[in-house]
Amino acid sequence: MDVTVIEKHSRPGGRLNKLEMDGFTFDVGPSFMSMSFELDELFGSVGMKSPVKLQELDPLYQVYFEGNSKPYRIWKNLKKLEEEFKDLEPDLAAKAEKYLKRAGEFFHDTEGKVVKSNFNNKLEYILKLTGVPLKHLPYLFKTMWSEVEDTFESEEIKVIFSLVAFFLGSTPFDTPAIYSLLNYTEMKHDGYWKVEGGMYKLVEEIDKVLKAKNVKFVYNTEIVKVNTEGGKVKSVQDDKGNKYDADIFISNSDAAFFRGKVLNREKFSEKNLDSMDWTLAPFTIYLGVKGKIDNLAHHNYFLGSNFRGYADTIFTSSISPQKPYYYVNVSSKSYSECAPEGCENVFILCPVPDMRFKKDWSDKNELADNIISDLSKRTGFDIDKNTLVKKVLSPVEWAEMFNLYKGSGLGLAHGMMQVGAFRPKNKDEEFSNLYYVGASTTPGTGLPMVIISSKLVTERIEADYAAL
């Protein structure tokens, strides 16, 4: 089989990429991964052991709350976690154990039926759901926030167990309680992992395997048109007018956006896409800093004091947040090669409204300065004064670089009406040889989910062509 990959950029990876500036190396998007066993399965599918060197994060990360100069470290060991929050949450270990046990049971009872299954229609999906034990039914009618509110007393612990939803582009007040399974995967099932040498090593190792199998790559090329005949795609056309013929086509562009922009489907028109629920847009800052920032770890969250109010407005605000919540990654804390000697590489991610709500990002440098100033105060280190290199990407740049709909960082959100068979299918509705893989199709967004997505689309293609 001959395989050709057509890539918009000068190298593969999409959002899982790296940025290099004057001796500093940054993760562009994903900065850690969960469900590492999916990576093992991916390489295992071609008969090899994963060459990617992973190191488990423990503590998983640290959290700074506004007004508190001391961060809380989030440990997988629940007794250590309880000690960290002993003044705020009595009997935390027992409460967390009960919460995670329930989330774990849901994860294992649904993983095969829902997450790792293809669906031909909504009825088939609903019938599959009937096989899920009835004890999980309340999860479908509760939000993630109500689940943590029923379990914990302190606001801080409720917020911490909700962060996994917030920084995946949603809020726990809108996210179904079923996503407490993410707490289980981070704290019990597998944890969080950093990649030795930076996250882009994942792409480099996959790239090696593909090239060893004679997969061809065409870079700096964007597909803008699909040519069809007799219910099939005959060729795709790039922005320079070149055509590429094939028997099977797989789109790794956003599955909803591609159907609207390239295929001109009415169901995926701008009006209809705007009415869907999308994940928050990324606002990212990449700083090469002279000196060592002692109060930062590899992974850090900086939060305000009004979580509910912030979450209620951040999705639909037309202005930049005045006291933003943000995540900070300093991979040079773990891997010195990511920055010159005596320096740090600081990557900041702030979830912001997408361009449906805030179209004008001419104030991006003002927001960046606001965040950097806040980070400087809370770490006791003058970051601005010691910045050697700096790059700021607003949702506008993210949308342009990676064809993200209105800058939505992780594609379609995961409400109950946008998961399973209610998500855009990984096989096209009209063209029998066109398939989709990635964030806005089955099963969903995030690094482990898109790896599962690749397996599901492979199974779909194998089933369709088994008789040939």
C-alpha positions, 0 to 999 in steps of 0.5 A, a space after each residue: 500500500 502506498 501512503 502519502 501525507 499532505 501537511 500544511 506546515 514544514 514539519 508534521 505534528 500539528 498542535 503537537 509541535 515545537 517552537 525553537 528560538 535562540 537556544 530555547 525549545 518550547 512545546 507548542 501545544 500539549 505539554 504532558 500526556 495521560 493514558 500512556 498505555 495508548 502510546 504503547 498500543 500505538 507502537 505495538 500495532 506495528 510490532 514494536 515497543 514504544 521508543 518514547 521515554 516517559 517519566 511519570 509526574 508526581 506531584 502531578 502539578 502545583 496550584 497557586 490560588 490568588 492571595 496565597 503565596 504558597 502553592 499546593 502540590 497535587 499528589 497521586 498518593 492520597 495520604 500525601 494529598 490529604 496532608 497537603 490540604 489538612 487545614 482545608 479538607 478533613 478526611 480528604 483521602 477517604 473522600 477522594 478514594 470514594 470519588 475516584 472509585 466511582 469514576 474508575 468504575 464508570 471508566 472501565 464500564 464504558 471504555 469499550 462500549 463508548 470510547 473505543 467503539 465505532 457507531 453507524 448511527 445514533 440508534 446503535 449508540 443508544 443501544 450500546 449505552 443500554 449495556 452500561 450499568 444503571 448505577 451510572 445513570 445519575 452521571 448523565 444528569 449531573 455536571 462535574 461541578 455538582 459531583 465534586 460539590 457532593 463529595 468535598 467541602 472546601 472550594 479549593 479542592 472542588 476547583 482542583 478536581 475540576 481543573 481537568 475540565 477547565 483546561 481541556 477547554 470547558 467548564 465543570 459547570 457545563 461538563 457532564 459528571 461522566 468526565 470525572 473519569 479524567 480525574 481517575 485517569 490522572 490520579 489512579 489509572 495511569 497518571 500524567 507523563 512528561 516526555 524526555 526531550 519534549 513532547 515533540 519526541 512523540 511526533 519524531 518517533 512516529 515519523 521515523 516509523 512511517 518513513 521506514 515504511 516508505 510513507 511519503 510526505 508533502 510539506 507546506 501544502 494545504 488541501 482546499 478542494 475535493 474532487 468527487 465522482 460517483 459517490 467517491 472522492 477521486 482527488 484532492 487539490 491543494 492551494 497551488 492547484 496540484 491534484 492528488 489521486 488515491 483510493 482512500 482519503 483520511 482528513 486530519 483537519 477538524 472534522 466539523 470545520 472540514 465538512 463546512 469549509 472544504 465540502 461546503 455542507 449546509 449542516 456544517 455552515 458557519 451558522 450551524 457551526 457557530 451554534 455548536 459547543 466548542 472548546 475554549 481558544 488558546 492564548 499562549 505565551 512563549 518566554 525565554 527567561 534569564 535566571 532560575 524561577 525557584 517558585 515554578 515547577 514543571 507544571 503549574 496552575 495559577 487561579 483567581 479567587 472567583 472560580 464560578 464567576 470566572 467560568 460563567 463569563 470566560 466562554 462568551 466574553 468579548 473582552 480579554 479577562 482582567 484576572 486570567 486563570 492560566 497554566 505554566 509549563 517550564 520543561 527546563 525544570 526537568 530537561 536542561 537542554 530545553 534552555 541555555 544554561 542558567 535560563 528557563 523556558 516558560 510556556 503559558 497557556 490561558 484559555 480564552 473565548 473563541 472568535 465567535 465572541 471575541 473577534 478582535 485580538 489587537 489587544 493580545 500584547 496587553 493581555 500577555 503583559 497582564 499575565 506576565 506581570 501577574 506571574 512575576 508578582 506571584 513567583 517573586 521573580 521579575 520575568 519581564 525584566 529578564 525576558 530574552 525571547 518572547 512570542 505571543 499567539 492569540 486565537 487568530 494565529 492558532 486558527 490560521 496555523 492549524 485551521 481551528 474553527 474560530 480558534 477553538 483549541 481542541 475542537 468540539 466540546 464534550 456535552 452529551 449531545 456532542 459525544 459518541 454518535 452525536 459527534 461528527 462521524 469518522 466516515 463521511 456521510 456522502 463519500 464512501 472513501 473519505 474518513 476523518 481522524 482527530 479531535 472533532 470526531 470519534 471519540 473526542 479531544 486530547 492526546 490519548 483520545 486522538 490516538 484512539 481515534 486513529 485506531 477507530 478509523 483504521 478499524 472502520 477502513 479495514 471493515 469497509 474493505 475486508 471483502 475486497 
